[in-house]
């Protein structure tokens, strides 16, 4: 069933407000979920609504508060509010810090899943700043050489203002994400070989066994090292759990850098655009029609779906109708 963006935003807003969120908070969460759908990240989109509603109904939320606040830094205690709302406040805060001081760094803790990190780095890049964002999650990935999940999938994102939009890097440290496993289970399809271990510690292509087991880091020891870095910075540094239980005391870290601390921002954007043009004009491998920049495919899909609407799974539509 294809629906317009406006229809889905209204649906999402209505569900969230009906289940206890304020109008302002519902709008923020709905916008983040719809943006994930627009960019083709359906595993971070409206499929998350049932879980969000459950958390809103049952979590003991209190108003967020500033635990630390300095010239270039801040630490936000999420007070068990939705990760989407805590991350959004962190992004707004770090943009303000970056504008004022040239560099801002903001951490958040006592929260849960915050959705597609590229949403927040796009916010920062839209403000003319370089944005970095990372967060930890409950154990879903093995350290390289182990067979037990200790690390999270630990996504990391970067956003760069450019001459013609932004460059948005958004990736997980795991070879296969929890959302991809859920989608494969729903579709009854196997996952690629070499991405996950079953509960017995052996490689599996069965998404159900992978969910009961653990993901492998992408790129072997390199993905493991990157995930460890993210878990330290968005866990230990910001008062979050270093090995969080599911949905409990997740942490996140955001950094905003103004190009103006080193040069005229126009020159920075021109330099980024020059690099993009050089990459896209590079000699192509056989069978490659176009070299893409990170985020480019997602933003093209976004334009198409803004015009044509978003295809919503029928089963999900029925599930949302019951919320």
N, C-alpha and C positions, 0 to 999 in steps of 0.2 A: 504494500500500500504506500503510494507516494503522497507525501504531505508537504505543504509549504513550510518554510522556516517559521513564519509568523504563527501558524497553527500549532507547530510543535513547541514553540516557546510558550504559548498560552497554556497548552496542555501541561507542560512541565511546571510552570508557575502555579497553576491551579492545584496540582498534586502536592507540591511542596508547601504551599500556604495552608492547604486543607489539613496537612499533617503537622503543622506547628511552626513553620518558619515564617518570619516576618516578610512583608512584601519586598523590602530591599534585599534581604538575604536570599529569598527565593529567586529573585531576578539574577543575582550573581551566579548562583549555582546553575540555574537554567542556561545562562549564557555560556558557561564553561562546558556543559554537557553538549549543547547544540553545536558549539564550535568544534568539539571533537568529532561529532557526526559529519560536519561540513568538510573536515579535513580527511575523512575516511578512517578515523580512529574509532570505529563503532564500539570496540571493546572498552573504551573510556567514555562512551556517550550515554544514551538513554538506557542502555542495559544496566547501568549502575543505579538507576532510580530506586528499584526495590530495596537494595542494600542501604541507600541513603535514607529512605523513609524509615527503615527499621532502626537506624542509628538515631535519627531525629526523635523517634517515639521513645526510645529506651535509654539514651545517653543522659547522664546528669550534667547537662551543659550549664555553664555560668558565663558571664561576660568575659571576653578576652581582656588581658591586661598586659601592660608593659612591665617586664621583669627587669630590664636594663634599657637605658636610653642615653646615648652620648651623641657627640657631634656627627660622627660618620657611621654609627652603629646603633642597633637596637635588638632586643630579644623579646619575643612575644610569647606569653604563656597562653596557649590555645584554650585552656580550661575545658578540654574535651569537646570543643566545637568541631563541626565538620572541617575536614582538611581543606576543602575547597574554599571555605570562608577564611580560614587561617592563612592559607597561601595567598589569597587575594589581598588580605590586609598586609602581609609581608611584602608583596609586590608594590602596593601603593606606597608603603613606608620606605622601601629601598629606593624607589624612584625619587621621592622627596629628598632623601639623604644624598643620592647621587647628584641631583640638581644643585643642592646647597653646597656640598663640599668637594664634588668631583668624583668621589668614590663613596659608595654606601655598602654596608654589609648588614644583613638582617637575618636572624635565626628565628625559628619557631619550634615549639614543642608542645607536648600534651594534646595531640591531635591524631587524625587518621588519614586515610587515603585522600590525596589532594588532586587526583585526576591528571589530565594531560599537562605536563610541565611546560610544553611549548606554548600554552596559552599565556603563561606568566612572563616568559621571556619575550613573547611578542608584545605584551604590554610595555615591557621595559624598552624594547627596541623602538616601539611606536613613539616613545618619549624622547628618542634621539640618543639613548644610552646603550651601551653594551651590557647585555644581561646574562648572568649565569644563575642556574637554579639546579638544585639537587635535593633528593630526599631518600631516607631509608625506608625499608618495609620489613614486615615479618620475614623470618627465614624461608627462602624459597630456592636458594642457590647454594651449591657446594663450593667450598674453597678448592682450588685446583689441587687434585690429588686425593681429595676426600670423597666419601660417598654419602655424607650426611649434610642436610641443609643447615647452614649457619648464617649465611649472608642473605640480604634481601636482593631483589632484582635491581634495586637501587638506580632509578632513572636519573639521567643528567641531561640538561638542556642548555643551549647557548643561543642568544639572539643578537644579531648585528644589524644596525641600520645601514642601508646601502643606498645607492643613487636611485634605484627603482624598486623600493620596497624593503624587505629584510631578508637576511639569511637566517634560517631557524634550524638549528641542530637539536634533535630530540631523540634520545636512544635509551634503551635499557642495557644494563650490564649482563643480563642473562641471554643465553642463546635462544630461548623461547620464553615469552612472558606468560603470566597467569591468564591474562585476557585471551591470548592466542590459544592456550590450552582449553579454556572454556568454549571458545568458538569451534575448535576442532571436535570437542566432545558433542556439541550441539549438532554439527554437520556430519558426525560419524566418519571423520577423515583422520588419517594418521598424521603425526607431526614428522618433520624431517629427521632422518637418522643423525645421531651424534649431538642431539640437543638436550637430552634429559636422561635421568636414571629413574628406574622404578624403585619401589620400596625395598627391593632386594639388593640395590646397589648396582644393578646391571643396566646397560643401555636399553632404552625402550622407545618405540614409536607410538605407543598407545597413550593418548592424552590423559586418560583416567589414571593409568599407572604413573604417569609423569606428575600428575597433581598429588598423588599419594607419596611420590618420591621427591625428586628435586631436579631443578634445571642445572645445566652446566653453564659456566661463564662463556660468553662469546670470545673467540680468539684465545681460548685456553688461559694460560697464566696471565696474559695481558688484561683480559676482561676481569679476572680475579683481582688483580692489583688495582684496577680502576674502581671496582666495587668496594674494595676495602677502604680506599681513599674516600669515597662518597659516604660510607657508613661512619667513618671517623668524623668527617666534617659535619654531617647532618645528624649525627647521633651524639657521640661523646662531647663534641664542642658546644652543642646547643641545649644541653641538659635532657636530651631525649634518651630513651632506652638504647643501649648499644646493641642489644639483640631483642627487639620489641616483640611482644606477643601480638597476635593478630588484632589489628585495629587499635592497639593500645600504645600511647605515648610515642607515636611516630614523630620524627623530627625533619626539619627542612632548613636549607640555607640558601639565601639569595644574595647576589652581588650585582651592583650596578656601577658602571664606570663611564664617566663622561669623556668622550674623545678630546674635549677641550683642554684637559689637563696636559696634553702633549702637543696639540696642533689645532688649527681651525677645523671644526667638525665637517665643513664642506670638503676639505682635503681628504679627511678620513673616508667619507662616503665615496668620493671619487676613486680613492685607492682600492676600496673594496670592489667597486664596480669594474675597475680595470682588471683585477684578479679574476672576477667572475667571467668576464669576456674572454680572458686568456684561457681559462679552463674550458669554456664551452667551445672554443675554436681549436682545441687540441686534436691531434690525429686520433680518429676513432678506431676502436677494435672492430674486427669483422662482425657484422650483424647488428652493430649499435647505430641507431638512427640519430640519437641526440644524447649529449652528456648533460645530466641534470645536476643542479645545485641542491644541497639539502633543503628540504621544505618546498621545493618548486612543484613537485607533483601534487602535494597536498593542497597548495594554494590554487592550482589550476582546477582541481576537483572542487574546491570550495566555491569558485566562481560558477562552475556548472551547476552545483546544487543550490546555490543562492537563486539561480534563475529557474531551475527545473523542479526544485523541491528535493526532499530526502526520502529515500525508500526505507520504510520502517517494516521490520519483520512482523508477520501476522501474529506469531505467538507472543512476541513482545508487546504488540498492541493490546492483545487480550489481557496480558499480565498488568499492563499499566492501567487498564480500565478498572481494575479491582483495587487500586491503591487509594 
